[in-house]
């Protein structure tokens, strides 16, 4: 972890702390005290439990994908530290750009060769994106009208976030099922860029893009052969996302606020779409604003709303950051893969 990452942590803390300070300043202490006294202890434990289960299921995906007859047995901690390290670097880098490289570094630290680790993460990425895409489409079809009717401005940004995700999924599926067309399209775009950007720089971009498309296609073909691993990994991905998406509902349960799981989960998924377009580490500021805006539908007391926002933000971001720091510090025993793996 370098100075840039420490600055990322500081930015997240400062912005989130500033939002919380403004909210606390405008909220009567009596309301906060009443909301805190009304917390359901077991519901609060369940909130943290869901986040931990989300990490466990994500670690299980990598454990399933990495398992081979000649693959050495590695500790549960070596896999569990990968998603919590990802949570740390997702939170402290703009647009969550540090998540993938940090996972790769963690896998190399546990003894998996870099090329093999990249392939495993690519397989995991393919499965995750497809499951997320299905969740987003279902949510937009079934729940977007609730936001559009009450929060027009926020609905616009959620729609942009959805379109960005759809675009990335379309490119992903094109690389999977229309390999040659994808390469031709990428070459066409590079030819256009070469007219306005330094051709030497575009040549480097072209080479890197073609290499990534080739690797992506090759790994996707390998994944198709591993049907049992594919199905089990997809199941774990569904469980991982179900736990993560259910956290706001459980926060409301912990605060003794009546709500139904479907509506709350739809709102949460749309918050995540909105956060994807905020170019600030951890989507700080926008995350808190969107939570308060959307969840004011379910929570009438301002004190309860602020407390709920704080619990949600802490569990989904700061809790992962804290665990990720420990994951980065306490490295597992390095067990090299066999030479032919």
Secondary structure, 3 states (H helix, E strand, C coil): CCHHHHHHHHHHHHHHHHHHHHHHHHCCHHHHHHHHHCCCHHHHHHHHHHHHHHHHHHHHHHHHHHCCCCCCCCCHHHHHHHHHHHHHHHHHCHHHCHHHHHHHHHHHHCCCCHHHHHHHHHHHHHHHHHHHHHHHHHHHHHHHHHHHHHCHHHHHHHHHHHHHHHHHHHHHHHHHHCHHHHHHHHHHHHHHHHCCCCHHHHHHHHHHHHHHHHHHHHHHHHHHHCHHHHHHHHHHHHHHHHHHHCHHHHHHHHCCCCCCHHHHHHHHHHHHHHHCCCCCHHHCCHHHHHHHHHHCCCCCCHHHHHHHHHHHHHHHHHHHHHHHHHHHHCCCCCCCCCCCC
